[in-house]
Amino acid sequence: MPKMKTHKGAKSRFHVTGTGKIMRVKGPKSHLRMTKAKRVKRLFDEKIELHPVDRKRISRLIPYAGK
């Protein structure tokens, strides 16, 4: 059986923690940052867990990310 190919876009956007959670970065974090509040900019820095609905789809795109 041939190896599965990793989707390079998904590889750069998501990462898997040691406990198996798939983490993602929040949305529009770089454009027009000067007008955003400090609190909002601080919230963009943290990574959040992927929604359970999307977990199966994204885990297919990054098959060797560690489960």
CHARMM-style PDB file with segment names, atoms N, HN, CA, C and O in Angstrom:
ATOM      1  N   MET     1       0.845  -1.185   0.000  1.00  0.00      PROA
ATOM      2  CA  MET     1       0.000   0.000   0.000  1.00  0.00      PROA
ATOM      3  C   MET     1       0.891   1.249   0.000  1.00  0.00      PROA
ATOM      4  O   MET     1       1.810   1.336   0.814  1.00  0.00      PROA
ATOM      5  N   PRO     2       0.645   2.206  -0.881  1.00  0.00      PROA
ATOM      6  CA  PRO     2       1.470   3.412  -0.898  1.00  0.00      PROA
ATOM      7  C   PRO     2       1.170   4.317   0.296  1.00  0.00      PROA
ATOM      8  O   PRO     2       0.110   4.236   0.917  1.00  0.00      PROA
ATOM      9  N   LYS     3       2.129   5.170   0.587  1.00  0.00      PROA
ATOM     10  HN  LYS     3       2.989   5.236   0.081  1.00  0.00      PROA
ATOM     11  CA  LYS     3       1.937   6.115   1.678  1.00  0.00      PROA
ATOM     12  C   LYS     3       0.916   7.178   1.280  1.00  0.00      PROA
ATOM     13  O   LYS     3       0.799   7.532   0.107  1.00  0.00      PROA
ATOM     14  N   MET     4       0.177   7.681   2.274  1.00  0.00      PROA
ATOM     15  HN  MET     4       0.272   7.393   3.226  1.00  0.00      PROA
ATOM     16  CA  MET     4      -0.768   8.761   2.018  1.00  0.00      PROA
ATOM     17  C   MET     4      -0.017  10.079   1.986  1.00  0.00      PROA
ATOM     18  O   MET     4       0.952  10.265   2.722  1.00  0.00      PROA
ATOM     19  N   LYS     5      -0.460  10.993   1.137  1.00  0.00      PROA
ATOM     20  HN  LYS     5      -1.247  10.842   0.539  1.00  0.00      PROA
ATOM     21  CA  LYS     5       0.196  12.291   1.056  1.00  0.00      PROA
ATOM     22  C   LYS     5      -0.433  13.259   2.059  1.00  0.00      PROA
ATOM     23  O   LYS     5      -1.650  13.293   2.238  1.00  0.00      PROA
ATOM     24  N   THR     6       0.426  14.040   2.704  1.00  0.00      PROA
ATOM     25  HN  THR     6       1.415  14.012   2.559  1.00  0.00      PROA
ATOM     26  CA  THR     6      -0.024  15.059   3.641  1.00  0.00      PROA
ATOM     27  C   THR     6      -0.399  16.318   2.879  1.00  0.00      PROA
ATOM     28  O   THR     6       0.328  16.747   1.984  1.00  0.00      PROA
ATOM     29  N   HSD     7      -1.533  16.911   3.232  1.00  0.00      PROA
ATOM     30  HN  HSD     7      -2.124  16.562   3.960  1.00  0.00      PROA
ATOM     31  CA  HSD     7      -1.953  18.167   2.625  1.00  0.00      PROA
ATOM     32  C   HSD     7      -1.123  19.288   3.258  1.00  0.00      PROA
ATOM     33  O   HSD     7      -1.238  19.550   4.455  1.00  0.00      PROA
ATOM     34  N   LYS     8      -0.286  19.948   2.448  1.00  0.00      PROA
ATOM     35  HN  LYS     8      -0.192  19.736   1.475  1.00  0.00      PROA
ATOM     36  CA  LYS     8       0.687  20.900   2.984  1.00  0.00      PROA
ATOM     37  C   LYS     8       0.019  22.136   3.579  1.00  0.00      PROA
ATOM     38  O   LYS     8       0.544  22.723   4.525  1.00  0.00      PROA
ATOM     39  N   GLY     9      -1.136  22.541   3.034  1.00  0.00      PROA
ATOM     40  HN  GLY     9      -1.562  22.064   2.265  1.00  0.00      PROA
ATOM     41  CA  GLY     9      -1.850  23.678   3.608  1.00  0.00      PROA
ATOM     42  C   GLY     9      -2.381  23.361   4.989  1.00  0.00      PROA
ATOM     43  O   GLY     9      -2.322  24.198   5.889  1.00  0.00      PROA
ATOM     44  N   ALA    10      -2.900  22.157   5.161  1.00  0.00      PROA
ATOM     45  HN  ALA    10      -2.949  21.477   4.430  1.00  0.00      PROA
ATOM     46  CA  ALA    10      -3.412  21.741   6.465  1.00  0.00      PROA
ATOM     47  C   ALA    10      -2.271  21.541   7.456  1.00  0.00      PROA
ATOM     48  O   ALA    10      -2.424  21.803   8.649  1.00  0.00      PROA
ATOM     49  N   LYS    11      -1.135  21.079   6.959  1.00  0.00      PROA
ATOM     50  HN  LYS    11      -1.011  20.866   5.990  1.00  0.00      PROA
ATOM     51  CA  LYS    11       0.021  20.853   7.823  1.00  0.00      PROA
ATOM     52  C   LYS    11       0.499  22.154   8.455  1.00  0.00      PROA
ATOM     53  O   LYS    11       0.925  22.169   9.610  1.00  0.00      PROA
ATOM     54  N   SER    12       0.429  23.253   7.692  1.00  0.00      PROA
ATOM     55  HN  SER    12       0.083  23.241   6.754  1.00  0.00      PROA
ATOM     56  CA  SER    12       0.887  24.531   8.221  1.00  0.00      PROA
ATOM     57  C   SER    12      -0.160  25.212   9.095  1.00  0.00      PROA
ATOM     58  O   SER    12       0.187  26.063   9.914  1.00  0.00      PROA
ATOM     59  N   ARG    13      -1.429  24.856   8.941  1.00  0.00      PROA
ATOM     60  HN  ARG    13      -1.712  24.165   8.276  1.00  0.00      PROA
ATOM     61  CA  ARG    13      -2.486  25.534   9.690  1.00  0.00      PROA
ATOM     62  C   ARG    13      -2.885  24.836  10.983  1.00  0.00      PROA
ATOM     63  O   ARG    13      -3.388  25.483  11.902  1.00  0.00      PROA
ATOM     64  N   PHE    14      -2.670  23.532  11.068  1.00  0.00      PROA
ATOM     65  HN  PHE    14      -2.262  23.006  10.321  1.00  0.00      PROA
ATOM     66  CA  PHE    14      -3.111  22.763  12.231  1.00  0.00      PROA
ATOM     67  C   PHE    14      -1.931  22.018  12.830  1.00  0.00      PROA
ATOM     68  O   PHE    14      -0.984  21.664  12.129  1.00  0.00      PROA
ATOM     69  N   HSD    15      -1.999  21.783  14.136  1.00  0.00      PROA
ATOM     70  HN  HSD    15      -2.769  22.070  14.706  1.00  0.00      PROA
ATOM     71  CA  HSD    15      -1.021  20.883  14.736  1.00  0.00      PROA
ATOM     72  C   HSD    15      -1.699  20.060  15.817  1.00  0.00      PROA
ATOM     73  O   HSD    15      -2.689  20.480  16.417  1.00  0.00      PROA
ATOM     74  N   VAL    16      -1.141  18.874  16.051  1.00  0.00      PROA
ATOM     75  HN  VAL    16      -0.337  18.533  15.564  1.00  0.00      PROA
ATOM     76  CA  VAL    16      -1.719  17.926  16.987  1.00  0.00      PROA
ATOM     77  C   VAL    16      -0.911  17.968  18.275  1.00  0.00      PROA
ATOM     78  O   VAL    16       0.318  17.902  18.248  1.00  0.00      PROA
ATOM     79  N   THR    17      -1.607  18.078  19.402  1.00  0.00      PROA
ATOM     80  HN  THR    17      -2.605  18.131  19.424  1.00  0.00      PROA
ATOM     81  CA  THR    17      -0.934  18.101  20.699  1.00  0.00      PROA
ATOM     82  C   THR    17      -0.571  16.684  21.117  1.00  0.00      PROA
ATOM     83  O   THR    17      -0.916  15.717  20.439  1.00  0.00      PROA
ATOM     84  N   GLY    18       0.119  16.574  22.227  1.00  0.00      PROA
ATOM     85  HN  GLY    18       0.399  17.360  22.778  1.00  0.00      PROA
ATOM     86  CA  GLY    18       0.503  15.265  22.739  1.00  0.00      PROA
ATOM     87  C   GLY    18      -0.677  14.418  23.152  1.00  0.00      PROA
ATOM     88  O   GLY    18      -0.608  13.190  23.115  1.00  0.00      PROA
ATOM     89  N   THR    19      -1.771  15.070  23.551  1.00  0.00      PROA
ATOM     90  HN  THR    19      -1.827  16.068  23.581  1.00  0.00      PROA
ATOM     91  CA  THR    19      -2.961  14.324  23.964  1.00  0.00      PROA
ATOM     92  C   THR    19      -3.883  14.003  22.800  1.00  0.00      PROA
ATOM     93  O   THR    19      -4.901  13.338  22.987  1.00  0.00      PROA
ATOM     94  N   GLY    20      -3.538  14.472  21.580  1.00  0.00      PROA
ATOM     95  HN  GLY    20      -2.710  15.013  21.428  1.00  0.00      PROA
ATOM     96  CA  GLY    20      -4.321  14.128  20.403  1.00  0.00      PROA
ATOM     97  C   GLY    20      -5.293  15.188  19.928  1.00  0.00      PROA
ATOM     98  O   GLY    20      -6.022  14.966  18.962  1.00  0.00      PROA
ATOM     99  N   LYS    21      -5.319  16.352  20.596  1.00  0.00      PROA
ATOM    100  HN  LYS    21      -4.727  16.532  21.381  1.00  0.00      PROA
ATOM    101  CA  LYS    21      -6.213  17.422  20.157  1.00  0.00      PROA
ATOM    102  C   LYS    21      -5.628  18.109  18.929  1.00  0.00      PROA
ATOM    103  O   LYS    21      -4.414  18.292  18.833  1.00  0.00      PROA
ATOM    104  N   ILE    22      -6.486  18.486  17.998  1.00  0.00      PROA
ATOM    105  HN  ILE    22      -7.472  18.338  18.076  1.00  0.00      PROA
ATOM    106  CA  ILE    22      -6.042  19.233  16.821  1.00  0.00      PROA
ATOM    107  C   ILE    22      -6.303  20.712  17.102  1.00  0.00      PROA
ATOM    108  O   ILE    22      -7.443  21.113  17.340  1.00  0.00      PROA
ATOM    109  N   MET    23      -5.236  21.523  17.073  1.00  0.00      PROA
ATOM    110  HN  MET    23      -4.311  21.198  16.880  1.00  0.00      PROA
ATOM    111  CA  MET    23      -5.326  22.931  17.411  1.00  0.00      PROA
ATOM    112  C   MET    23      -5.236  23.776  16.142  1.00  0.00      PROA
ATOM    113  O   MET    23      -4.591  23.393  15.166  1.00  0.00      PROA
ATOM    114  N   ARG    24      -5.893  24.926  16.177  1.00  0.00      PROA
ATOM    115  HN  ARG    24      -6.417  25.238  16.970  1.00  0.00      PROA
ATOM    116  CA  ARG    24      -5.856  25.844  15.043  1.00  0.00      PROA
ATOM    117  C   ARG    24      -5.662  27.260  15.558  1.00  0.00      PROA
ATOM    118  O   ARG    24      -5.871  27.541  16.739  1.00  0.00      PROA
ATOM    119  N   VAL    25      -5.255  28.161  14.644  1.00  0.00      PROA
ATOM    120  HN  VAL    25      -5.085  27.933  13.685  1.00  0.00      PROA
ATOM    121  CA  VAL    25      -5.074  29.573  14.972  1.00  0.00      PROA
ATOM    122  C   VAL    25      -6.323  30.323  14.548  1.00  0.00      PROA
ATOM    123  O   VAL    25      -6.976  29.950  13.574  1.00  0.00      PROA
ATOM    124  N   LYS    26      -6.655  31.368  15.268  1.00  0.00      PROA
ATOM    125  HN  LYS    26      -6.125  31.672  16.059  1.00  0.00      PROA
ATOM    126  CA  LYS    26      -7.856  32.141  14.958  1.00  0.00      PROA
ATOM    127  C   LYS    26      -7.703  32.951  13.678  1.00  0.00      PROA
ATOM    128  O   LYS    26      -6.600  33.111  13.156  1.00  0.00      PROA
ATOM    129  N   GLY    27      -8.830  33.461  13.181  1.00  0.00      PROA
ATOM    130  HN  GLY    27      -9.726  33.331  13.605  1.00  0.00      PROA
ATOM    131  CA  GLY    27      -8.972  34.077  11.878  1.00  0.00      PROA
ATOM    132  C   GLY    27      -8.147  35.280  11.486  1.00  0.00      PROA
ATOM    133  O   GLY    27      -6.927  35.163  11.374  1.00  0.00      PROA
ATOM    134  N   PRO    28      -8.763  36.443  11.269  1.00  0.00      PROA
ATOM    135  CA  PRO    28      -8.068  37.576  10.636  1.00  0.00      PROA
ATOM    136  C   PRO    28      -7.139  38.280  11.607  1.00  0.00      PROA
ATOM    137  O   PRO    28      -7.489  39.326  12.155  1.00  0.00      PROA
ATOM    138  N   LYS    29      -5.954  37.715  11.827  1.00  0.00      PROA
ATOM    139  HN  LYS    29      -5.670  36.866  11.382  1.00  0.00      PROA
ATOM    140  CA  LYS    29      -5.107  38.247  12.878  1.00  0.00      PROA
ATOM    141  C   LYS    29      -4.071  39.253  12.410  1.00  0.00      PROA
ATOM    142  O   LYS    29      -3.489  39.944  13.247  1.00  0.00      PROA
ATOM    143  N   SER    30      -3.815  39.368  11.128  1.00  0.00      PROA
ATOM    144  HN  SER    30      -4.288  38.807  10.448  1.00  0.00      PROA
ATOM    145  CA  SER    30      -2.739  40.254  10.716  1.00  0.00      PROA
ATOM    146  C   SER    30      -3.217  41.517  10.006  1.00  0.00      PROA
ATOM    147  O   SER    30      -2.499  42.516   9.989  1.00  0.00      PROA
ATOM    148  N   HSD    31      -4.391  41.495   9.431  1.00  0.00      PROA
ATOM    149  HN  HSD    31      -4.975  40.683   9.445  1.00  0.00      PROA
ATOM    150  CA  HSD    31      -4.835  42.635   8.621  1.00  0.00      PROA
ATOM    151  C   HSD    31      -5.512  43.692   9.495  1.00  0.00      PROA
ATOM    152  O   HSD    31      -6.390  43.363  10.292  1.00  0.00      PROA
ATOM    153  N   LEU    32      -5.110  44.963   9.351  1.00  0.00      PROA
ATOM    154  HN  LEU    32      -4.397  45.230   8.703  1.00  0.00      PROA
ATOM    155  CA  LEU    32      -5.677  46.092  10.090  1.00  0.00      PROA
ATOM    156  C   LEU    32      -5.602  45.904  11.604  1.00  0.00      PROA
ATOM    157  O   LEU    32      -6.588  46.101  12.314  1.00  0.00      PROA
ATOM    158  N   ARG    33      -4.441  45.528  12.079  1.00  0.00      PROA
ATOM    159  HN  ARG    33      -3.640  45.368  11.503  1.00  0.00      PROA
ATOM    160  CA  ARG    33      -4.292  45.278  13.508  1.00  0.00      PROA
ATOM    161  C   ARG    33      -4.241  46.559  14.326  1.00  0.00      PROA
ATOM    162  O   ARG    33      -4.513  46.539  15.526  1.00  0.00      PROA
ATOM    163  N   MET    34      -3.900  47.660  13.697  1.00  0.00      PROA
ATOM    164  HN  MET    34      -3.679  47.677  12.722  1.00  0.00      PROA
ATOM    165  CA  MET    34      -3.745  48.913  14.438  1.00  0.00      PROA
ATOM    166  C   MET    34      -5.069  49.377  15.029  1.00  0.00      PROA
ATOM    167  O   MET    34      -5.091  49.973  16.106  1.00  0.00      PROA
ATOM    168  N   THR    35      -6.164  49.112  14.340  1.00  0.00      PROA
ATOM    169  HN  THR    35      -6.146  48.628  13.465  1.00  0.00      PROA
ATOM    170  CA  THR    35      -7.461  49.593  14.808  1.00  0.00      PROA
ATOM    171  C   THR    35      -8.131  48.651  15.802  1.00  0.00      PROA
ATOM    172  O   THR    35      -9.149  49.000  16.400  1.00  0.00      PROA
ATOM    173  N   LYS    36      -7.572  47.474  15.979  1.00  0.00      PROA
ATOM    174  HN  LYS    36      -6.744  47.191  15.494  1.00  0.00      PROA
ATOM    175  CA  LYS    36      -8.191  46.521  16.897  1.00  0.00      PROA
ATOM    176  C   LYS    36      -7.750  46.796  18.338  1.00  0.00      PROA
ATOM    177  O   LYS    36      -6.666  47.330  18.574  1.00  0.00      PROA
ATOM    178  N   ALA    37      -8.592  46.428  19.282  1.00  0.00      PROA
ATOM    179  HN  ALA    37      -9.472  45.994  19.090  1.00  0.00      PROA
ATOM    180  CA  ALA    37      -8.279  46.642  20.687  1.00  0.00      PROA
ATOM    181  C   ALA    37      -7.165  45.696  21.145  1.00  0.00      PROA
ATOM    182  O   ALA    37      -6.944  44.646  20.542  1.00  0.00      PROA
ATOM    183  N   LYS    38      -6.473  46.077  22.209  1.00  0.00      PROA
ATOM    184  HN  LYS    38      -6.652  46.930  22.699  1.00  0.00      PROA
ATOM    185  CA  LYS    38      -5.378  45.245  22.715  1.00  0.00      PROA
ATOM    186  C   LYS    38      -5.878  43.870  23.141  1.00  0.00      PROA
ATOM    187  O   LYS    38      -5.216  42.854  22.928  1.00  0.00      PROA
ATOM    188  N   ARG    39      -7.059  43.863  23.747  1.00  0.00      PROA
ATOM    189  HN  ARG    39      -7.597  44.688  23.920  1.00  0.00      PROA
ATOM    190  CA  ARG    39      -7.622  42.594  24.205  1.00  0.00      PROA
ATOM    191  C   ARG    39      -7.881  41.655  23.031  1.00  0.00      PROA
ATOM    192  O   ARG    39      -7.628  40.454  23.125  1.00  0.00      PROA
ATOM    193  N   VAL    40      -8.383  42.199  21.932  1.00  0.00      PROA
ATOM    194  HN  VAL    40      -8.588  43.175  21.856  1.00  0.00      PROA
ATOM    195  CA  VAL    40      -8.673  41.401  20.747  1.00  0.00      PROA
ATOM    196  C   VAL    40      -7.385  40.859  20.145  1.00  0.00      PROA
ATOM    197  O   VAL    40      -7.327  39.696  19.746  1.00  0.00      PROA
ATOM    198  N   LYS    41      -6.358  41.690  20.077  1.00  0.00      PROA
ATOM    199  HN  LYS    41      -6.405  42.635  20.401  1.00  0.00      PROA
ATOM    200  CA  LYS    41      -5.081  41.263  19.523  1.00  0.00      PROA
ATOM    201  C   LYS    41      -4.451  40.175  20.386  1.00  0.00      PROA
ATOM    202  O   LYS    41      -3.804  39.261  19.875  1.00  0.00      PROA
ATOM    203  N   ARG    42      -4.644  40.283  21.688  1.00  0.00      PROA
ATOM    204  HN  ARG    42      -5.169  41.025  22.103  1.00  0.00      PROA
ATOM    205  CA  ARG    42      -4.115  39.274  22.602  1.00  0.00      PROA
ATOM    206  C   ARG    42      -4.841  37.939  22.421  1.00  0.00      PROA
ATOM    207  O   ARG    42      -4.231  36.876  22.528  1.00  0.00      PROA
ATOM    208  N   LEU    43      -6.140  38.002  22.146  1.00  0.00      PROA
ATOM    209  HN  LEU    43      -6.635  38.866  22.059  1.00  0.00      PROA
ATOM    210  CA  LEU    43      -6.903  36.774  21.928  1.00  0.00      PROA
ATOM    211  C   LEU    43      -6.496  36.057  20.640  1.00  0.00      PROA
ATOM    212  O   LEU    43      -6.632  34.837  20.539  1.00  0.00      PROA
ATOM    213  N   PHE    44      -5.996  36.810  19.654  1.00  0.00      PROA
ATOM    214  HN  PHE    44      -5.885  37.801  19.736  1.00  0.00      PROA
ATOM    215  CA  PHE    44      -5.556  36.198  18.410  1.00  0.00      PROA
ATOM    216  C   PHE    44      -4.290  35.361  18.592  1.00  0.00      PROA
ATOM    217  O   PHE    44      -4.005  34.489  17.770  1.00  0.00      PROA
ATOM    218  N   ASP    45      -3.526  35.614  19.657  1.00  0.00      PROA
ATOM    219  HN  ASP    45      -3.757  36.322  20.325  1.00  0.00      PROA
ATOM    220  CA  ASP    45      -2.254  34.919  19.849  1.00  0.00      PROA
ATOM    221  C   ASP    45      -2.430  33.462  20.286  1.00  0.00      PROA
ATOM    222  O   ASP    45      -1.554  32.634  20.037  1.00  0.00      PROA
ATOM    223  N   GLU    46      -3.540  33.149  20.925  1.00  0.00      PROA
ATOM    224  HN  GLU    46      -4.251  33.823  21.127  1.00  0.00      PROA
ATOM    225  CA  GLU    46      -3.702  31.794  21.445  1.00  0.00      PROA
ATOM    226  C   GLU    46      -4.297  30.857  20.400  1.00  0.00      PROA
ATOM    227  O   GLU    46      -5.039  31.278  19.512  1.00  0.00      PROA
ATOM    228  N   LYS    47      -3.961  29.602  20.524  1.00  0.00      PROA
ATOM    229  HN  LYS    47      -3.358  29.260  21.245  1.00  0.00      PROA
ATOM    230  CA  LYS    47      -4.520  28.579  19.641  1.00  0.00      PROA
ATOM    231  C   LYS    47      -5.722  27.953  20.332  1.00  0.00      PROA
ATOM    232  O   LYS    47      -5.752  27.821  21.555  1.00  0.00      PROA
ATOM    233  N   ILE    48      -6.716  27.569  19.530  1.00  0.00      PROA
ATOM    234  HN  ILE    48      -6.692  27.676  18.536  1.00  0.00      PROA
ATOM    235  CA  ILE    48      -7.909  26.946  20.096  1.00  0.00      PROA
ATOM    236  C   ILE    48      -8.116  25.571  19.464  1.00  0.00      PROA
ATOM    237  O   ILE    48      -7.609  25.276  18.382  1.00  0.00      PROA
ATOM    238  N   GLU    49      -8.869  24.754  20.168  1.00  0.00      PROA
ATOM    239  HN  GLU    49      -9.281  24.994  21.047  1.00  0.00      PROA
ATOM    240  CA  GLU    49      -9.105  23.392  19.693  1.00  0.00      PROA
ATOM    241  C   GLU    49     -10.081  23.411  18.523  1.00  0.00      PROA
ATOM    242  O   GLU    49     -11.008  24.219  18.476  1.00  0.00      PROA
ATOM    243  N   LEU    50      -9.854  22.516  17.599  1.00  0.00      PROA
ATOM    244  HN  LEU    50      -9.101  21.859  17.638  1.00  0.00      PROA
ATOM    245  CA  LEU    50     -10.705  22.393  16.424  1.00  0.00      PROA
ATOM    246  C   LEU    50     -12.082  21.866  16.834  1.00  0.00      PROA
ATOM    247  O   LEU    50     -12.194  21.071  17.767  1.00  0.00      PROA
ATOM    248  N   HSD    51     -13.108  22.303  16.147  1.00  0.00      PROA
ATOM    249  HN  HSD    51     -13.017  22.949  15.389  1.00  0.00      PROA
ATOM    250  CA  HSD    51     -14.465  21.855  16.434  1.00  0.00      PROA
ATOM    251  C   HSD    51     -14.582  20.357  16.145  1.00  0.00      PROA
ATOM    252  O   HSD    51     -14.017  19.880  15.160  1.00  0.00      PROA
ATOM    253  N   PRO    52     -15.303  19.605  16.984  1.00  0.00      PROA
ATOM    254  CA  PRO    52     -15.408  18.146  16.780  1.00  0.00      PROA
ATOM    255  C   PRO    52     -15.950  17.722  15.416  1.00  0.00      PROA
ATOM    256  O   PRO    52     -15.630  16.636  14.933  1.00  0.00      PROA
ATOM    257  N   VAL    53     -16.766  18.571  14.794  1.00  0.00      PROA
ATOM    258  HN  VAL    53     -17.026  19.453  15.186  1.00  0.00      PROA
ATOM    259  CA  VAL    53     -17.320  18.238  13.478  1.00  0.00      PROA
ATOM    260  C   VAL    53     -16.205  18.167  12.430  1.00  0.00      PROA
ATOM    261  O   VAL    53     -16.245  17.324  11.533  1.00  0.00      PROA
ATOM    262  N   ASP    54     -15.217  19.048  12.545  1.00  0.00      PROA
ATOM    263  HN  ASP    54     -15.185  19.732  13.274  1.00  0.00      PROA
ATOM    264  CA  ASP    54     -14.147  19.127  11.556  1.00  0.00      PROA
ATOM    265  C   ASP    54     -12.975  18.198  11.844  1.00  0.00      PROA
ATOM    266  O   ASP    54     -12.094  18.044  10.999  1.00  0.00      PROA
ATOM    267  N   ARG    55     -12.947  17.583  13.010  1.00  0.00      PROA
ATOM    268  HN  ARG    55     -13.663  17.709  13.697  1.00  0.00      PROA
ATOM    269  CA  ARG    55     -11.785  16.797  13.426  1.00  0.00      PROA
ATOM    270  C   ARG    55     -11.488  15.635  12.476  1.00  0.00      PROA
ATOM    271  O   ARG    55     -10.328  15.397  12.140  1.00  0.00      PROA
ATOM    272  N   LYS    56     -12.513  14.914  12.043  1.00  0.00      PROA
ATOM    273  HN  LYS    56     -13.455  15.107  12.317  1.00  0.00      PROA
ATOM    274  CA  LYS    56     -12.307  13.756  11.174  1.00  0.00      PROA
ATOM    275  C   LYS    56     -11.787  14.179   9.798  1.00  0.00      PROA
ATOM    276  O   LYS    56     -10.911  13.529   9.227  1.00  0.00      PROA
ATOM    277  N   ARG    57     -12.335  15.268   9.278  1.00  0.00      PROA
ATOM    278  HN  ARG    57     -13.047  15.796   9.742  1.00  0.00      PROA
ATOM    279  CA  ARG    57     -11.935  15.751   7.958  1.00  0.00      PROA
ATOM    280  C   ARG    57     -10.486  16.224   7.949  1.00  0.00      PROA
ATOM    281  O   ARG    57      -9.741  15.930   7.015  1.00  0.00      PROA
ATOM    282  N   ILE    58     -10.090  16.950   8.977  1.00  0.00      PROA
ATOM    283  HN  ILE    58     -10.695  17.189   9.736  1.00  0.00      PROA
ATOM    284  CA  ILE    58      -8.724  17.472   9.037  1.00  0.00      PROA
ATOM    285  C   ILE    58      -7.728  16.359   9.340  1.00  0.00      PROA
ATOM    286  O   ILE    58      -6.604  16.386   8.839  1.00  0.00      PROA
ATOM    287  N   SER    59      -8.121  15.387  10.148  1.00  0.00      PROA
ATOM    288  HN  SER    59      -9.035  15.365  10.555  1.00  0.00      PROA
ATOM    289  CA  SER    59      -7.196  14.290  10.454  1.00  0.00      PROA
ATOM    290  C   SER    59      -6.916  13.429   9.230  1.00  0.00      PROA
ATOM    291  O   SER    59      -5.886  12.756   9.178  1.00  0.00      PROA
ATOM    292  N   ARG    60      -7.814  13.436   8.242  1.00  0.00      PROA
ATOM    293  HN  ARG    60      -8.650  13.982   8.285  1.00  0.00      PROA
ATOM    294  CA  ARG    60      -7.530  12.744   6.984  1.00  0.00      PROA
ATOM    295  C   ARG    60      -6.476  13.499   6.168  1.00  0.00      PROA
ATOM    296  O   ARG    60      -5.690  12.888   5.444  1.00  0.00      PROA
ATOM    297  N   LEU    61      -6.465  14.827   6.291  1.00  0.00      PROA
ATOM    298  HN  LEU    61      -7.103  15.323   6.879  1.00  0.00      PROA
ATOM    299  CA  LEU    61      -5.508  15.620   5.521  1.00  0.00      PROA
ATOM    300  C   LEU    61      -4.086  15.541   6.102  1.00  0.00      PROA
ATOM    301  O   LEU    61      -3.107  15.686   5.371  1.00  0.00      PROA
ATOM    302  N   ILE    62      -3.979  15.310   7.415  1.00  0.00      PROA
ATOM    303  HN  ILE    62      -4.775  15.192   8.009  1.00  0.00      PROA
ATOM    304  CA  ILE    62      -2.663  15.172   8.038  1.00  0.00      PROA
ATOM    305  C   ILE    62      -2.574  13.794   8.703  1.00  0.00      PROA
ATOM    306  O   ILE    62      -2.667  13.683   9.926  1.00  0.00      PROA
ATOM    307  N   PRO    63      -2.393  12.747   7.891  1.00  0.00      PROA
ATOM    308  CA  PRO    63      -2.501  11.388   8.418  1.00  0.00      PROA
ATOM    309  C   PRO    63      -1.387  10.985   9.384  1.00  0.00      PROA
ATOM    310  O   PRO    63      -1.612  10.140  10.251  1.00  0.00      PROA
ATOM    311  N   TYR    64      -0.194  11.566   9.258  1.00  0.00      PROA
ATOM    312  HN  TYR    64      -0.011  12.253   8.554  1.00  0.00      PROA
ATOM    313  CA  TYR    64       0.931  11.137  10.082  1.00  0.00      PROA
ATOM    314  C   TYR    64       1.259  12.154  11.168  1.00  0.00      PROA
ATOM    315  O   TYR    64       2.409  12.249  11.597  1.00  0.00      PROA
ATOM    316  N   ALA    65       0.277  12.905  11.609  1.00  0.00      PROA
ATOM    317  HN  ALA    65      -0.656  12.828  11.260  1.00  0.00      PROA
ATOM    318  CA  ALA    65       0.504  13.960  12.593  1.00  0.00      PROA
ATOM    319  C   ALA    65       0.551  13.426  14.014  1.00  0.00      PROA
ATOM    320  O   ALA    65       0.772  14.203  14.943  1.00  0.00      PROA
ATOM    321  N   GLY    66       0.355  12.158  14.215  1.00  0.00      PROA
ATOM    322  HN  GLY    66       0.175  11.527  13.460  1.00  0.00      PROA
ATOM    323  CA  GLY    66       0.361  11.581  15.559  1.00  0.00      PROA
ATOM    324  C   GLY    66      -1.039  11.611  16.147  1.00  0.00      PROA
ATOM    325  O   GLY    66      -1.677  12.661  16.220  1.00  0.00      PROA
ATOM    326  N   LYS    67      -1.498  10.461  16.558  1.00  0.00      PROA
ATOM    327  HN  LYS    67      -0.980   9.608  16.499  1.00  0.00      PROA
ATOM    328  CA  LYS    67      -2.873  10.384  17.036  1.00  0.00      PROA
ATOM    329  C   LYS    67      -2.932  10.009  18.479  1.00  0.00      PROA
ATOM    330  OT1 LYS    67      -4.020   9.899  19.044  1.00  0.00      PROA
TER     331      LYS     67
END
